[in-house]
């Protein structure tokens, strides 16, 4: 009887966590990556630099950090995603990080969604990202006009983030 040869795929590929072809293309750019991930309650943004031994997180922001700035609403909606990106943009100014490439991973990307709102916040916070302006949500959705009593809280939080040094 002839034995079959079976090549075992990488563990993260088997688990559906990493697309290695996409990762290789992003790493070949030799720029820091903006990684945007969302969980069931929060949005996480990180700027990651590739090193031979492992990836190094340069700066990170979470929607949970918005509580320090007076944000009391949901941490998973479009305004919260924008403010988290805005916060990351301000944090990255201190490290003089300007040009980055976006890595959405295996997350499904939708035009005008939370991920694009977070990206818009990063750009408004001072990061240079090459992307099409058509993917961003409208200003009304970013400011939360579709959500009751959201606009004043949004504006206050944004001013507090801008005022932080």
mmCIF file of the C-alpha atoms, coordinates in Angstrom:
data_MODEL
# 
_entry.id   MODEL 
# 
loop_
_atom_site.group_PDB 
_atom_site.id 
_atom_site.type_symbol 
_atom_site.label_atom_id 
_atom_site.label_alt_id 
_atom_site.label_comp_id 
_atom_site.label_asym_id 
_atom_site.label_entity_id 
_atom_site.label_seq_id 
_atom_site.pdbx_PDB_ins_code 
_atom_site.Cartn_x 
_atom_site.Cartn_y 
_atom_site.Cartn_z 
_atom_site.occupancy 
_atom_site.B_iso_or_equiv 
_atom_site.pdbx_formal_charge 
_atom_site.auth_seq_id 
_atom_site.auth_comp_id 
_atom_site.auth_asym_id 
_atom_site.auth_atom_id 
_atom_site.pdbx_PDB_model_num 
ATOM 1   C CA . UNK A 1 1   ? 0.000   0.000  0.000  1.00 0.00 ? 1   UNK A CA 1 
ATOM 2   C CA . UNK A 1 2   ? 1.259   3.404  -0.949 1.00 0.00 ? 2   UNK A CA 1 
ATOM 3   C CA . UNK A 1 3   ? 1.397   6.067  1.782  1.00 0.00 ? 3   UNK A CA 1 
ATOM 4   C CA . UNK A 1 4   ? -0.051  9.480  1.080  1.00 0.00 ? 4   UNK A CA 1 
ATOM 5   C CA . UNK A 1 5   ? 2.051   12.573 1.536  1.00 0.00 ? 5   UNK A CA 1 
ATOM 6   C CA . UNK A 1 6   ? 0.235   15.296 3.400  1.00 0.00 ? 6   UNK A CA 1 
ATOM 7   C CA . UNK A 1 7   ? 1.632   18.772 4.028  1.00 0.00 ? 7   UNK A CA 1 
ATOM 8   C CA . UNK A 1 8   ? 0.318   20.360 7.194  1.00 0.00 ? 8   UNK A CA 1 
ATOM 9   C CA . UNK A 1 9   ? -0.530  24.021 6.742  1.00 0.00 ? 9   UNK A CA 1 
ATOM 10  C CA . UNK A 1 10  ? 0.614   26.661 9.193  1.00 0.00 ? 10  UNK A CA 1 
ATOM 11  C CA . UNK A 1 11  ? -1.417  26.656 12.394 1.00 0.00 ? 11  UNK A CA 1 
ATOM 12  C CA . UNK A 1 12  ? -2.715  30.252 11.995 1.00 0.00 ? 12  UNK A CA 1 
ATOM 13  C CA . UNK A 1 13  ? -3.719  29.455 8.405  1.00 0.00 ? 13  UNK A CA 1 
ATOM 14  C CA . UNK A 1 14  ? -5.621  26.350 9.580  1.00 0.00 ? 14  UNK A CA 1 
ATOM 15  C CA . UNK A 1 15  ? -7.382  28.371 12.289 1.00 0.00 ? 15  UNK A CA 1 
ATOM 16  C CA . UNK A 1 16  ? -8.386  31.023 9.752  1.00 0.00 ? 16  UNK A CA 1 
ATOM 17  C CA . UNK A 1 17  ? -6.478  33.795 11.528 1.00 0.00 ? 17  UNK A CA 1 
ATOM 18  C CA . UNK A 1 18  ? -3.808  34.768 8.978  1.00 0.00 ? 18  UNK A CA 1 
ATOM 19  C CA . UNK A 1 19  ? -3.704  35.189 5.225  1.00 0.00 ? 19  UNK A CA 1 
ATOM 20  C CA . UNK A 1 20  ? 0.004   34.740 4.573  1.00 0.00 ? 20  UNK A CA 1 
ATOM 21  C CA . UNK A 1 21  ? -0.058  35.925 0.943  1.00 0.00 ? 21  UNK A CA 1 
ATOM 22  C CA . UNK A 1 22  ? -1.678  39.189 1.984  1.00 0.00 ? 22  UNK A CA 1 
ATOM 23  C CA . UNK A 1 23  ? 0.697   39.558 4.951  1.00 0.00 ? 23  UNK A CA 1 
ATOM 24  C CA . UNK A 1 24  ? 3.750   39.061 2.728  1.00 0.00 ? 24  UNK A CA 1 
ATOM 25  C CA . UNK A 1 25  ? 2.591   41.801 0.354  1.00 0.00 ? 25  UNK A CA 1 
ATOM 26  C CA . UNK A 1 26  ? 2.043   44.189 3.265  1.00 0.00 ? 26  UNK A CA 1 
ATOM 27  C CA . UNK A 1 27  ? 5.462   43.418 4.748  1.00 0.00 ? 27  UNK A CA 1 
ATOM 28  C CA . UNK A 1 28  ? 7.221   43.968 1.429  1.00 0.00 ? 28  UNK A CA 1 
ATOM 29  C CA . UNK A 1 29  ? 6.161   47.630 1.547  1.00 0.00 ? 29  UNK A CA 1 
ATOM 30  C CA . UNK A 1 30  ? 8.590   48.073 4.493  1.00 0.00 ? 30  UNK A CA 1 
ATOM 31  C CA . UNK A 1 31  ? 6.230   50.572 6.122  1.00 0.00 ? 31  UNK A CA 1 
ATOM 32  C CA . UNK A 1 32  ? 4.568   50.315 9.523  1.00 0.00 ? 32  UNK A CA 1 
ATOM 33  C CA . UNK A 1 33  ? 1.131   48.696 9.352  1.00 0.00 ? 33  UNK A CA 1 
ATOM 34  C CA . UNK A 1 34  ? -2.039  50.139 10.831 1.00 0.00 ? 34  UNK A CA 1 
ATOM 35  C CA . UNK A 1 35  ? -3.875  47.090 12.156 1.00 0.00 ? 35  UNK A CA 1 
ATOM 36  C CA . UNK A 1 36  ? -7.583  47.618 12.838 1.00 0.00 ? 36  UNK A CA 1 
ATOM 37  C CA . UNK A 1 37  ? -9.481  44.918 14.699 1.00 0.00 ? 37  UNK A CA 1 
ATOM 38  C CA . UNK A 1 38  ? -12.866 44.870 16.385 1.00 0.00 ? 38  UNK A CA 1 
ATOM 39  C CA . UNK A 1 39  ? -14.224 42.625 19.075 1.00 0.00 ? 39  UNK A CA 1 
ATOM 40  C CA . UNK A 1 40  ? -17.764 42.307 20.372 1.00 0.00 ? 40  UNK A CA 1 
ATOM 41  C CA . UNK A 1 41  ? -17.382 45.386 22.606 1.00 0.00 ? 41  UNK A CA 1 
ATOM 42  C CA . UNK A 1 42  ? -14.349 47.407 21.474 1.00 0.00 ? 42  UNK A CA 1 
ATOM 43  C CA . UNK A 1 43  ? -12.250 48.524 18.528 1.00 0.00 ? 43  UNK A CA 1 
ATOM 44  C CA . UNK A 1 44  ? -8.475  48.112 18.679 1.00 0.00 ? 44  UNK A CA 1 
ATOM 45  C CA . UNK A 1 45  ? -5.944  49.963 16.548 1.00 0.00 ? 45  UNK A CA 1 
ATOM 46  C CA . UNK A 1 46  ? -2.210  49.318 16.507 1.00 0.00 ? 46  UNK A CA 1 
ATOM 47  C CA . UNK A 1 47  ? 0.713   50.542 14.469 1.00 0.00 ? 47  UNK A CA 1 
ATOM 48  C CA . UNK A 1 48  ? 3.029   47.587 14.036 1.00 0.00 ? 48  UNK A CA 1 
ATOM 49  C CA . UNK A 1 49  ? 6.548   47.424 12.621 1.00 0.00 ? 49  UNK A CA 1 
ATOM 50  C CA . UNK A 1 50  ? 7.894   44.135 11.275 1.00 0.00 ? 50  UNK A CA 1 
ATOM 51  C CA . UNK A 1 51  ? 11.107  42.769 12.779 1.00 0.00 ? 51  UNK A CA 1 
ATOM 52  C CA . UNK A 1 52  ? 12.751  39.464 11.931 1.00 0.00 ? 52  UNK A CA 1 
ATOM 53  C CA . UNK A 1 53  ? 12.064  37.908 15.328 1.00 0.00 ? 53  UNK A CA 1 
ATOM 54  C CA . UNK A 1 54  ? 8.514   39.200 15.778 1.00 0.00 ? 54  UNK A CA 1 
ATOM 55  C CA . UNK A 1 55  ? 6.251   42.145 15.062 1.00 0.00 ? 55  UNK A CA 1 
ATOM 56  C CA . UNK A 1 56  ? 6.736   45.161 17.342 1.00 0.00 ? 56  UNK A CA 1 
ATOM 57  C CA . UNK A 1 57  ? 3.775   47.312 18.411 1.00 0.00 ? 57  UNK A CA 1 
ATOM 58  C CA . UNK A 1 58  ? 4.834   50.962 18.199 1.00 0.00 ? 58  UNK A CA 1 
ATOM 59  C CA . UNK A 1 59  ? 1.612   52.568 19.413 1.00 0.00 ? 59  UNK A CA 1 
ATOM 60  C CA . UNK A 1 60  ? -1.882  51.313 20.211 1.00 0.00 ? 60  UNK A CA 1 
ATOM 61  C CA . UNK A 1 61  ? -5.322  52.712 20.985 1.00 0.00 ? 61  UNK A CA 1 
ATOM 62  C CA . UNK A 1 62  ? -8.540  51.098 22.097 1.00 0.00 ? 62  UNK A CA 1 
ATOM 63  C CA . UNK A 1 63  ? -12.082 52.425 22.203 1.00 0.00 ? 63  UNK A CA 1 
ATOM 64  C CA . UNK A 1 64  ? -12.006 51.581 25.894 1.00 0.00 ? 64  UNK A CA 1 
ATOM 65  C CA . UNK A 1 65  ? -9.529  54.476 26.343 1.00 0.00 ? 65  UNK A CA 1 
ATOM 66  C CA . UNK A 1 66  ? -12.265 56.911 25.306 1.00 0.00 ? 66  UNK A CA 1 
ATOM 67  C CA . UNK A 1 67  ? -13.701 56.648 28.826 1.00 0.00 ? 67  UNK A CA 1 
ATOM 68  C CA . UNK A 1 68  ? -10.796 58.823 30.039 1.00 0.00 ? 68  UNK A CA 1 
ATOM 69  C CA . UNK A 1 69  ? -12.044 61.573 27.746 1.00 0.00 ? 69  UNK A CA 1 
ATOM 70  C CA . UNK A 1 70  ? -15.649 61.438 28.922 1.00 0.00 ? 70  UNK A CA 1 
ATOM 71  C CA . UNK A 1 71  ? -17.075 59.032 26.344 1.00 0.00 ? 71  UNK A CA 1 
ATOM 72  C CA . UNK A 1 72  ? -20.022 57.218 27.930 1.00 0.00 ? 72  UNK A CA 1 
ATOM 73  C CA . UNK A 1 73  ? -21.748 55.774 24.863 1.00 0.00 ? 73  UNK A CA 1 
ATOM 74  C CA . UNK A 1 74  ? -21.145 52.524 22.986 1.00 0.00 ? 74  UNK A CA 1 
ATOM 75  C CA . UNK A 1 75  ? -17.529 51.783 22.158 1.00 0.00 ? 75  UNK A CA 1 
ATOM 76  C CA . UNK A 1 76  ? -18.356 49.935 18.956 1.00 0.00 ? 76  UNK A CA 1 
ATOM 77  C CA . UNK A 1 77  ? -20.290 52.466 16.889 1.00 0.00 ? 77  UNK A CA 1 
ATOM 78  C CA . UNK A 1 78  ? -19.020 54.666 14.043 1.00 0.00 ? 78  UNK A CA 1 
ATOM 79  C CA . UNK A 1 79  ? -18.311 57.799 16.168 1.00 0.00 ? 79  UNK A CA 1 
ATOM 80  C CA . UNK A 1 80  ? -16.358 55.712 18.696 1.00 0.00 ? 80  UNK A CA 1 
ATOM 81  C CA . UNK A 1 81  ? -14.344 54.109 15.884 1.00 0.00 ? 81  UNK A CA 1 
ATOM 82  C CA . UNK A 1 82  ? -13.525 57.545 14.450 1.00 0.00 ? 82  UNK A CA 1 
ATOM 83  C CA . UNK A 1 83  ? -12.467 58.897 17.855 1.00 0.00 ? 83  UNK A CA 1 
ATOM 84  C CA . UNK A 1 84  ? -10.285 55.843 18.501 1.00 0.00 ? 84  UNK A CA 1 
ATOM 85  C CA . UNK A 1 85  ? -8.538  56.410 15.174 1.00 0.00 ? 85  UNK A CA 1 
ATOM 86  C CA . UNK A 1 86  ? -8.211  60.107 16.005 1.00 0.00 ? 86  UNK A CA 1 
ATOM 87  C CA . UNK A 1 87  ? -6.641  59.186 19.349 1.00 0.00 ? 87  UNK A CA 1 
ATOM 88  C CA . UNK A 1 88  ? -4.161  56.845 17.648 1.00 0.00 ? 88  UNK A CA 1 
ATOM 89  C CA . UNK A 1 89  ? -3.254  59.597 15.183 1.00 0.00 ? 89  UNK A CA 1 
ATOM 90  C CA . UNK A 1 90  ? -2.449  61.957 18.043 1.00 0.00 ? 90  UNK A CA 1 
ATOM 91  C CA . UNK A 1 91  ? -0.436  59.297 19.883 1.00 0.00 ? 91  UNK A CA 1 
ATOM 92  C CA . UNK A 1 92  ? 1.595   58.561 16.747 1.00 0.00 ? 92  UNK A CA 1 
ATOM 93  C CA . UNK A 1 93  ? 2.570   62.248 16.372 1.00 0.00 ? 93  UNK A CA 1 
ATOM 94  C CA . UNK A 1 94  ? 4.705   61.909 19.503 1.00 0.00 ? 94  UNK A CA 1 
ATOM 95  C CA . UNK A 1 95  ? 6.669   59.059 17.873 1.00 0.00 ? 95  UNK A CA 1 
ATOM 96  C CA . UNK A 1 96  ? 6.896   60.947 14.562 1.00 0.00 ? 96  UNK A CA 1 
ATOM 97  C CA . UNK A 1 97  ? 5.134   58.164 12.643 1.00 0.00 ? 97  UNK A CA 1 
ATOM 98  C CA . UNK A 1 98  ? 3.579   59.658 9.529  1.00 0.00 ? 98  UNK A CA 1 
ATOM 99  C CA . UNK A 1 99  ? 3.254   57.234 6.612  1.00 0.00 ? 99  UNK A CA 1 
ATOM 100 C CA . UNK A 1 100 ? 1.589   53.858 7.162  1.00 0.00 ? 100 UNK A CA 1 
ATOM 101 C CA . UNK A 1 101 ? -0.183  51.087 5.278  1.00 0.00 ? 101 UNK A CA 1 
ATOM 102 C CA . UNK A 1 102 ? -3.522  49.649 6.385  1.00 0.00 ? 102 UNK A CA 1 
ATOM 103 C CA . UNK A 1 103 ? -3.987  46.008 7.398  1.00 0.00 ? 103 UNK A CA 1 
ATOM 104 C CA . UNK A 1 104 ? -7.612  44.929 7.922  1.00 0.00 ? 104 UNK A CA 1 
ATOM 105 C CA . UNK A 1 105 ? -6.630  41.281 8.204  1.00 0.00 ? 105 UNK A CA 1 
ATOM 106 C CA . UNK A 1 106 ? -9.440  38.835 7.522  1.00 0.00 ? 106 UNK A CA 1 
ATOM 107 C CA . UNK A 1 107 ? -12.122 41.252 8.715  1.00 0.00 ? 107 UNK A CA 1 
ATOM 108 C CA . UNK A 1 108 ? -14.758 42.023 6.088  1.00 0.00 ? 108 UNK A CA 1 
ATOM 109 C CA . UNK A 1 109 ? -14.432 45.645 4.980  1.00 0.00 ? 109 UNK A CA 1 
ATOM 110 C CA . UNK A 1 110 ? -17.551 47.658 4.117  1.00 0.00 ? 110 UNK A CA 1 
ATOM 111 C CA . UNK A 1 111 ? -17.637 51.105 2.592  1.00 0.00 ? 111 UNK A CA 1 
ATOM 112 C CA . UNK A 1 112 ? -18.827 53.594 5.231  1.00 0.00 ? 112 UNK A CA 1 
ATOM 113 C CA . UNK A 1 113 ? -18.446 51.153 8.118  1.00 0.00 ? 113 UNK A CA 1 
ATOM 114 C CA . UNK A 1 114 ? -16.616 51.180 11.434 1.00 0.00 ? 114 UNK A CA 1 
ATOM 115 C CA . UNK A 1 115 ? -13.254 50.208 9.969  1.00 0.00 ? 115 UNK A CA 1 
ATOM 116 C CA . UNK A 1 116 ? -13.356 53.028 7.451  1.00 0.00 ? 116 UNK A CA 1 
ATOM 117 C CA . UNK A 1 117 ? -14.433 55.442 10.213 1.00 0.00 ? 117 UNK A CA 1 
ATOM 118 C CA . UNK A 1 118 ? -11.401 54.396 12.273 1.00 0.00 ? 118 UNK A CA 1 
ATOM 119 C CA . UNK A 1 119 ? -9.190  54.940 9.230  1.00 0.00 ? 119 UNK A CA 1 
ATOM 120 C CA . UNK A 1 120 ? -10.700 58.406 8.688  1.00 0.00 ? 120 UNK A CA 1 
ATOM 121 C CA . UNK A 1 121 ? -9.962  59.229 12.335 1.00 0.00 ? 121 UNK A CA 1 
ATOM 122 C CA . UNK A 1 122 ? -6.327  58.226 11.876 1.00 0.00 ? 122 UNK A CA 1 
ATOM 123 C CA . UNK A 1 123 ? -6.016  60.458 8.834  1.00 0.00 ? 123 UNK A CA 1 
ATOM 124 C CA . UNK A 1 124 ? -7.630  63.394 10.639 1.00 0.00 ? 124 UNK A CA 1 
ATOM 125 C CA . UNK A 1 125 ? -5.328  62.706 13.605 1.00 0.00 ? 125 UNK A CA 1 
ATOM 126 C CA . UNK A 1 126 ? -2.256  63.280 11.447 1.00 0.00 ? 126 UNK A CA 1 
ATOM 127 C CA . UNK A 1 127 ? -1.329  59.985 9.780  1.00 0.00 ? 127 UNK A CA 1 
ATOM 128 C CA . UNK A 1 128 ? -0.647  59.748 6.060  1.00 0.00 ? 128 UNK A CA 1 
ATOM 129 C CA . UNK A 1 129 ? -2.528  56.819 4.525  1.00 0.00 ? 129 UNK A CA 1 
ATOM 130 C CA . UNK A 1 130 ? -3.076  56.288 0.815  1.00 0.00 ? 130 UNK A CA 1 
ATOM 131 C CA . UNK A 1 131 ? -6.747  55.458 0.254  1.00 0.00 ? 131 UNK A CA 1 
ATOM 132 C CA . UNK A 1 132 ? -9.809  56.531 -1.694 1.00 0.00 ? 132 UNK A CA 1 
ATOM 133 C CA . UNK A 1 133 ? -12.002 59.195 -0.060 1.00 0.00 ? 133 UNK A CA 1 
ATOM 134 C CA . UNK A 1 134 ? -15.151 57.387 -1.254 1.00 0.00 ? 134 UNK A CA 1 
ATOM 135 C CA . UNK A 1 135 ? -14.821 54.649 1.371  1.00 0.00 ? 135 UNK A CA 1 
ATOM 136 C CA . UNK A 1 136 ? -15.382 56.948 4.363  1.00 0.00 ? 136 UNK A CA 1 
ATOM 137 C CA . UNK A 1 137 ? -18.730 57.436 6.096  1.00 0.00 ? 137 UNK A CA 1 
ATOM 138 C CA . UNK A 1 138 ? -20.452 60.799 5.785  1.00 0.00 ? 138 UNK A CA 1 
ATOM 139 C CA . UNK A 1 139 ? -19.698 63.566 8.297  1.00 0.00 ? 139 UNK A CA 1 
ATOM 140 C CA . UNK A 1 140 ? -23.205 63.173 9.774  1.00 0.00 ? 140 UNK A CA 1 
ATOM 141 C CA . UNK A 1 141 ? -22.568 59.510 10.542 1.00 0.00 ? 141 UNK A CA 1 
ATOM 142 C CA . UNK A 1 142 ? -19.097 60.211 11.923 1.00 0.00 ? 142 UNK A CA 1 
ATOM 143 C CA . UNK A 1 143 ? -20.469 62.864 14.286 1.00 0.00 ? 143 UNK A CA 1 
ATOM 144 C CA . UNK A 1 144 ? -23.309 60.574 15.306 1.00 0.00 ? 144 UNK A CA 1 
ATOM 145 C CA . UNK A 1 145 ? -26.262 62.634 14.090 1.00 0.00 ? 145 UNK A CA 1 
ATOM 146 C CA . UNK A 1 146 ? -28.077 59.350 13.367 1.00 0.00 ? 146 UNK A CA 1 
ATOM 147 C CA . UNK A 1 147 ? -27.832 58.520 17.098 1.00 0.00 ? 147 UNK A CA 1 
ATOM 148 C CA . UNK A 1 148 ? -29.864 60.465 19.636 1.00 0.00 ? 148 UNK A CA 1 
ATOM 149 C CA . UNK A 1 149 ? -27.893 62.999 21.777 1.00 0.00 ? 149 UNK A CA 1 
ATOM 150 C CA . UNK A 1 150 ? -24.533 61.886 20.330 1.00 0.00 ? 150 UNK A CA 1 
ATOM 151 C CA . UNK A 1 151 ? -23.184 65.031 18.641 1.00 0.00 ? 151 UNK A CA 1 
ATOM 152 C CA . UNK A 1 152 ? -22.391 67.085 21.805 1.00 0.00 ? 152 UNK A CA 1 
ATOM 153 C CA . UNK A 1 153 ? -20.608 64.135 23.450 1.00 0.00 ? 153 UNK A CA 1 
ATOM 154 C CA . UNK A 1 154 ? -18.669 63.507 20.232 1.00 0.00 ? 154 UNK A CA 1 
ATOM 155 C CA . UNK A 1 155 ? -17.511 67.134 19.977 1.00 0.00 ? 155 UNK A CA 1 
ATOM 156 C CA . UNK A 1 156 ? -16.485 67.284 23.666 1.00 0.00 ? 156 UNK A CA 1 
ATOM 157 C CA . UNK A 1 157 ? -14.490 64.073 23.431 1.00 0.00 ? 157 UNK A CA 1 
ATOM 158 C CA . UNK A 1 158 ? -12.739 65.185 20.249 1.00 0.00 ? 158 UNK A CA 1 
ATOM 159 C CA . UNK A 1 159 ? -11.712 68.493 21.863 1.00 0.00 ? 159 UNK A CA 1 
ATOM 160 C CA . UNK A 1 160 ? -10.334 66.658 24.914 1.00 0.00 ? 160 UNK A CA 1 
ATOM 161 C CA . UNK A 1 161 ? -8.278  64.352 22.689 1.00 0.00 ? 161 UNK A CA 1 
ATOM 162 C CA . UNK A 1 162 ? -6.908  67.342 20.763 1.00 0.00 ? 162 UNK A CA 1 
ATOM 163 C CA . UNK A 1 163 ? -6.051  69.104 24.021 1.00 0.00 ? 163 UNK A CA 1 
ATOM 164 C CA . UNK A 1 164 ? -4.108  66.125 25.401 1.00 0.00 ? 164 UNK A CA 1 
ATOM 165 C CA . UNK A 1 165 ? -0.348  66.394 24.972 1.00 0.00 ? 165 UNK A CA 1 
# 
